[in-house]
Amino acid sequence: MEEDISQSLTPPVSPFAGESQCELTPALPPCFSCAFDPGRDDTRSLSSDSYIGRGSLKRLLLRLAPAPADYEDDTVDIFGFPWVTETALVESTKLLFGLFRQKLLKLETLVQSSSHDFGQASSLHYEAEDLRQQCVLFLQYVKVFLYRYLEPTCPLEEGPCHPYEELEAQLPSALLEELFGVTLFIGRLKDLPANIQSALTIQHQGKLFPPSWHLLHLHLDIHWSVLEILHLLGQRMQGQVVYAHQFVNLTGENLTNNSLFEEHLCNLLSDLTGMAMGKYSKVRPTEALTSHHYHCTCTKELWILLIHLLEHRSKVLHTQSFWNYMNKLLRSLISGQPVAEQYGVLPTHCKDPLGFTWWLVTHLAELGQYSRNGAFQNEKQLEDNWSFVGELLKSTCNRNPKRALQEDQIRMHVHCCLSLSLLWKPNNSTVTTLWEYYSKNLSGSFTVPWLGVSGLGSVSRTPLALLDQARSCCSPSPLRSSGHTQLYRSANSFHIFLRVLALYLAQENAGGAPWRQIKGRVYSKFHQRRMQELSEAGLMNFLLLFVVVARQAELEDVAGRACELLGLLPPDSPPAQRSLVWRGQLALLLLFQERGLDVGAQASWLASSFSQTAREFYLKTTEPSRRLALWGPLGSYLEGVAEVFETSASLGLSEEKLLNEGFGLLLPACRQSELSSALGFLQIVLRELRRVHQRNVQPGHSTCPPGAWLPPPNASVGKDRHLAVAAALWAHFFPFLRSLRLSNTPPAQLADAAAGFTLLAFDLPSSAPQDLQPNPIQSIMQCFSWDDMLHPLLVTRYLPHLLQNSELVYSVSSGCGGSVSASAQTLSVRAWFRCVLQQHIHKNPDGTDSRAGRALEEQLSELTRLILRLPEVDSILQRAGMQPGAGSKLVPRSALEMFIKAVGRVYSGLQVLSERSAMATRALDYTGDIMKYIKHYLVNKSPQEGLLLAYWAVGCVVKHWSPLLATSKAQQLLFNIVNGLLLPNSLSGLDKALRDSLSLYLQGLSIATSMSQSQGAYLKKQLRDVISKYLDHFLPATPSVGAIANHPVLLAACEATPTPRGAALRRSILQVISENFLHFKGNAPPSRLVTVLAFLLELLRRNNDSDPALLTMPLPSLLHCLKLVNEPHVRRTSTEALQLVVERCSAAAGDAPCDQIVTVLQSFVEENEGLYDKQVYSVLETIAVLDSRVVQVLIPILSLSLRNTEHKRGLGKNTTLRNAYRNLLTLLGDGGQAEIISLEQD
C-alpha cells in the first residue's frame, strides 16, 4: 500500500502563501516526555507537556475538541508545506501519511547513522527533535480534523455529486487503511532494536538526547495516537462500523475500526507487559513494592492513558474493561498456555510468572489512583480486580507439595495482597482463602533464610509488645510509606495476612458483618487435638491472631473463646509454652483495660495458674533445672503484670486480682537475680498505685504515663479499688520484705520497695496492716532505717527516698496528724550517724572497696545531703552559725564533723538548765549506742579506714561535747568511751588510730574533768591514766626529735595562744610526768629519763604559759635530776627546762621574786638537808645565775641548814661545805656578801 513518494512533491496551494509560514504553525501538541524527570522510576508527577498534563486525555473522554485553539487559520503547515486546513486530510490522505512515513524513516536513518561523537550531539538532538515534532504535529492535526470536520457518512444521493464529497465519504475507510499501514510500518514495541529500547534507561543529565531517544518516544506517541484516533473515529461515526474497503478487496480479510483498535490495543498491552517482565527479572522480593513496572514516566503515563481509555469505553461502549484485557493476558502467562491471538507472543523468559503477575497487578492498581487530570488521589479510579486476585491467591496457596511456594515468594504475594486491600475494599473470599492456608500452616516458621535476622520477623517478648504488634497489624502503614514498603523485611507472611484480616474486619459501615462471615471459619479450625499440635511458634501465631481479632471484633466473645481453647492445652505443658499462654492472656487483659472493661475474670484465671506455678517453684522437692525453667513463665508474668499496672490510668478494673498468694510463695524461693526482678516488679506496682491515687485525689493534676488509658474518674470507687490493690500488696509482699530487712547482703531493690511501702502508707495510711497501726510510717521507718541492726546499705538507700519527699519531710518535721513522732528526725540523724561510722565495714580483706562499699559511698553522700536539709538539723546549724554554703557538697566525714561541732556549740550556748538537759538528751539520741556501732572495727582491728574513722568520730564527740558529756546523763557514755577506746586491754593495731585522734580525747577529757560535778575526781584519775598510758606508749626508748615532736600527747597539749582549757590539760600532763616518769626510787633515776626530759622540754618550749603554778609543777623533779644525775645529756636537758621555768616565772612575778619557785626551793633545801648539801648548792648556783632573787630569799634558810648540819655531825665547821655555800653566796649580791661575813664570824 505504500507509494513511492521519494520524488519531489508539489504543494497543493500557491507557493506565495509560504510568506507567512511561521504564522501557520500551531503550538506544539502534547507528547510523551520524561526529559525533566529527576528520578524516572520513582517520580509520581507526570510531565506538564504530556497528554495528561496538557488535558488531552480529559478532553478525549469528555468528547471535547482535542485542540480548540489550534488550526483556526485557513492554512496549516505540515511537514514544511502549507495546506488548506479544512480539506487537506480529505484531498491528500495518502500524500500526508506518505510524508509522515518519510519523516519517520528519516528519523530511523538518523538513528542508524548517529555516532557517539559529542561534537555532533547537539545537531543530532535538534534534527531528531524537529522530525519528531513534525510527526506529532501531523497526528494532532488528524485528531483535530476528525473532531471538527468529519461527519457520519450518509448514502450518496442519486445523480452527480462533487468530487470532494466522494473523497470525504471515503475518508473514514482511507484513514483506517492508513492507520493500519502505520501500525505495520512502525511494528510493535517489543520488536524495536535493542539500541532503541535501551533509550528507556538513558540517565540523562542535560537537555540533549540521542536520536534513538526521540525515535522511541515517537513510537510511544504513535501507538497512543493510533488508539486515540480510532476512538475519535468511532465517536464521530456515531457507532457505525468503518471498513477498510480497499484492504478488504485486496486481501479478502475484514478490517474495521473496532478490530484494528482491539488488535493494536492488545499488542500494546502485550508489549508493555513484556517490558515490565524484563524489569521484574532484576527486582528482589524486598524491593517489589518500591520497584515499578515502568522504565520512565512516559511508559507510566501510557499505562494510565490506557487504563482511563479502556475504563471509559467499558462504561460508555460496554466493551471489555482494562482488567479484562490484562486478566486474559496474565492468565495465559501463569498457566503457560498460548496467549490469545490478538495479544501476539509474550516473552517466555519470565523467571516467576506468578510473582510477576502479583507484582504487575499491584502496581497497575496503584496507577489506577491517578485521575484523568494526572492528580494522585486516594479515591479509587479503577475498579477492583478481586476475582482475578482470588485466582492468584489459590495459586499462591496451592496445597500440592510439589508446587508449594517458599516463604520468600508467599511473603511477597501476601504483601501485594495487602497493598491491594489498602487500595480496594477488602474482599471476603480473599481473606477466606488466606485463612484456609494459614490455619493449616500456623506452626510454620515463616522465615526467609537469605534475609538473616531481619527475616525472622518481630518476636513479642512481653504482653504489651504483643498488643503493640497486634496494634500495628490493625493499623497498617499507609500504602507508599516506608513502613509499608519495608514490611517484607520486618514482618513474615502471617503477620502481613493479619493486616489483611484486620482491614477486612474493620470495614466501615459493615455493622460487624465481616466478623460474622468469618467467625465460624476461624473458630472451627481449633479443637483439642489441633491446640496440642501447635508448636511454640504456632502458639505465638495463635495468640497474635486472637489478639488482632479481639481488637477488631467482639472482644469479650473472642477473649472467652481464646481462654477455652488455651484451656485445652495439656496441664504439664512446657514452661516456655506457659510463658506464651500468659503473655497472650495478659495482652487480652490489656485490651479489656483499654476499653474500660473489668478484668476480674481474666485476672482470676491467670492468677490461679500463676499461683500453681509459684507453688511448684517454691517446693524444695523441685529439681534445680526445673526451677530454673519455671522462672521463665514466672518472670514473664511479672513483666506482663507490671505493664498492666503501668498502662492503667485508674487501677479500677479489678487489677488487684493479679496479685495473689502466689507471690508469698515466689519471693522466698527466689535467687538473688530473680529476687531483683521480683522486687523491681513490686516497685513498679507501688509507684503506679501511688500515681493513680494521687491523680484521683487531685483530679487537676494528671500524672498519666504516655499511652495510658484514661477512663472517667470516680473518686469513691477509685479509692476503694486502690485500697484493694494496697491490701494485696501489704498482704503478699510486705511480710517478705520485713523478713529480709536484717540480711547481711540486702538487695538494693529491698530498700526501694520498702520506701515504696512507706510512701504508700503516707498516701493511704488506712491500708496498712494492724501491726503497723496507729503510726504506720513510724513503724516502717523503725523497721528499715532506725533499727541499729540494719545494714548500712539498706538504710542509706531507703532513707533518701523519703527525705526527698517534701510533703513527708514536712509531716516528719511537724508530726501533723500524729503520723510520726517528734523524734523521727532525731532517729533519722542517728541512723545517718551510724551509717557514717559503719561505712567501711564492707572493705575487702586487702583494703580495697567492694562493690557494696562503693554503692554505700554513693548512697551515703546523697543521704548526707538530705540529712543536712532536715528542719531539725538545719536549725542546729543555723543556731551554731555553721550552715554549709549554697551549692557546696560536703563529704559525709566533713558533714559529720560540722554537725558534731554545731551540737556542741549550741549546747554550750544554752543557759537555761531545762534547755541544756533537753539538748543533752537529744544529742545522746543522735549518737545512739555509738560504742556498739564501732564494735566491729574494735574487735577485728580492721579495716584500717574504719578504725581511723571510728576513733576520729568518737574523738570529735569527746572534744566538742565535753561539757555535755560531763553531765550526769552522759557520763556513762564518756566512761564507756574511755574504757573501750582509750584504756583497752590491748593496743595492738590501734597505734595509728590513737596517734591521729588522741589529742581530741585528751582535750575533751580535760574539759570534762573540770566541769563534772559528781564524777570529777574519777574523771581526773581516768585522764591521768590515759595520759600516763599513751605518754609511755608513744615515748621512744631513746631520744628522737621526730618521735617526741609528734608525740600525740604533746600535740594535744600544744597551743599557739594559751587558754585556760589548754593549761588545765598541760597541768594534768605535767602532773603525770612528775609523778610517773620523773620519780626517783632512792638514788636510781627513772627509765628513759633523757627522753622524758626531752618531752618535758618540748612541752614547755611549745607553749607560752606564764602561770607560775603551772610552770613550777615539774620544778622539783628537775631539781632532783640536777642533784642526782651527772650524765651530761640529762643535765643539759634539765638545765634547759629549768631555765624556761625560772625565766617565765620571773617574768610573771615582775620585780618581786616568784613565790612558787621560792616555795619549791625551800622544800628542796629542807628535804636534802644533811644529805646532798653540796649538790643543793650546785643546783642553786644554776638557779641564781638565772634569777638570784629567788635564791636570796633562801639565804637565812640555807645558813640555818648549814649550821644544823654541822651541829648534827658534831665535828665543828665543815670547811668543804662552807666553801661550796660561799661560792653560792658570791652570786647573791649584797645579801650574799653580808652572809659571807656572818659565816666568817662563826
HELIX and SHEET records of a PDB file:
HELIX    1   1 PRO A   15  SER A   20  5                                   6    
HELIX    2   2 GLN A   21  LEU A   24  1                                   4    
HELIX    3   3 SER A   56  LEU A   61  1                                   6    
HELIX    4   4 ALA A   88  GLU A   91  1                                   4    
HELIX    5   5 THR A   93  SER A  113  1                                  21    
HELIX    6   6 PHE A  118  GLN A  120  5                                   3    
HELIX    7   7 ALA A  121  TYR A  149  1                                  29    
HELIX    8   8 PRO A  163  ILE A  186  1                                  24    
HELIX    9   9 LEU A  189  ASP A  191  5                                   3    
HELIX   10  10 ALA A  194  GLN A  197  1                                   4    
HELIX   11  11 SER A  198  THR A  201  5                                   4    
HELIX   12  12 PRO A  211  ARG A  236  1                                  26    
HELIX   13  13 HIS A  245  THR A  251  1                                   7    
HELIX   14  14 ASN A  257  TYR A  280  1                                  24    
HELIX   15  15 PRO A  285  GLU A  287  5                                   3    
HELIX   16  16 THR A  297  VAL A  316  1                                  20    
HELIX   17  17 PHE A  322  SER A  335  1                                  14    
HELIX   18  18 GLU A  341  TYR A  343  5                                   3    
HELIX   19  19 PRO A  353  LEU A  367  1                                  15    
HELIX   20  20 TRP A  386  THR A  396  1                                  11    
HELIX   21  21 PRO A  401  ARG A  403  5                                   3    
HELIX   22  22 GLU A  407  LEU A  423  1                                  17    
HELIX   23  23 ASN A  428  LYS A  440  1                                  13    
HELIX   24  24 PRO A  449  LEU A  456  5                                   8    
HELIX   25  25 PRO A  463  CYS A  474  1                                  12    
HELIX   26  26 SER A  482  THR A  485  1                                   4    
HELIX   27  27 LEU A  487  SER A  490  1                                   4    
HELIX   28  28 SER A  493  LEU A  505  1                                  13    
HELIX   29  29 ALA A  513  SER A  524  1                                  12    
HELIX   30  30 GLN A  528  GLU A  533  1                                   6    
HELIX   31  31 GLU A  536  GLN A  552  1                                  17    
HELIX   32  32 LEU A  555  LEU A  566  1                                  12    
HELIX   33  33 PRO A  575  GLU A  594  1                                  20    
HELIX   34  34 GLY A  600  TYR A  618  1                                  19    
HELIX   35  35 PRO A  624  THR A  647  1                                  24    
HELIX   36  36 GLU A  655  LEU A  658  5                                   4    
HELIX   37  37 GLY A  662  ALA A  669  1                                   8    
HELIX   38  38 GLN A  672  VAL A  697  1                                  26    
HELIX   39  39 ALA A  715  HIS A  732  1                                  18    
HELIX   40  40 PHE A  734  LEU A  740  1                                   7    
HELIX   41  41 ALA A  748  ASP A  763  1                                  16    
HELIX   42  42 PRO A  765  SER A  767  5                                   3    
HELIX   43  43 GLN A  770  LEU A  772  5                                   3    
HELIX   44  44 PRO A  776  MET A  781  1                                   6    
HELIX   45  45 GLN A  782  TRP A  786  3                                   5    
HELIX   46  46 PRO A  792  LEU A  803  1                                  12    
HELIX   47  47 SER A  806  SER A  814  1                                   9    
HELIX   48  48 CYS A  816  GLY A  818  5                                   3    
HELIX   49  49 ALA A  824  LEU A  837  1                                  14    
HELIX   50  50 ARG A  851  ILE A  867  1                                  17    
HELIX   51  51 PRO A  871  ALA A  880  1                                  10    
HELIX   52  52 PRO A  892  GLY A  909  1                                  18    
HELIX   53  53 LEU A  913  THR A  927  1                                  15    
HELIX   54  54 ILE A  930  TYR A  933  1                                   4    
HELIX   55  55 LYS A  935  ASN A  940  1                                   6    
HELIX   56  56 GLN A  944  HIS A  960  1                                  17    
HELIX   57  57 SER A  962  LEU A  965  1                                   4    
HELIX   58  58 GLN A  971  ILE A  977  1                                   7    
HELIX   59  59 VAL A  978  LEU A  982  3                                   5    
HELIX   60  60 ASP A  991  MET A 1011  1                                  21    
HELIX   61  61 GLY A 1016  HIS A 1033  1                                  18    
HELIX   62  62 VAL A 1041  ALA A 1045  1                                   5    
HELIX   63  63 PRO A 1048  ALA A 1053  1                                   6    
HELIX   64  64 PRO A 1060  VAL A 1072  1                                  13    
HELIX   65  65 ILE A 1073  PHE A 1077  3                                   5    
HELIX   66  66 LEU A 1089  ARG A 1101  1                                  13    
HELIX   67  67 PRO A 1108  LEU A 1111  1                                   4    
HELIX   68  68 LEU A 1115  LEU A 1124  1                                  10    
HELIX   69  69 PRO A 1128  ALA A 1149  1                                  22    
HELIX   70  70 ASP A 1155  GLU A 1167  1                                  13    
HELIX   71  71 ASP A 1173  LEU A 1186  1                                  14    
HELIX   72  72 SER A 1188  GLN A 1192  1                                   5    
HELIX   73  73 ILE A 1195  ARG A 1209  1                                  15    
HELIX   74  74 THR A 1215  LEU A 1225  1                                  11    
HELIX   75  75 GLY A 1229  GLU A 1240  1                                  12    
SHEET    1   A 2 THR A  75  ILE A  78  0                                        
SHEET    2   A 2 PHE A  81  VAL A  84 -1                                        
END                                                                             
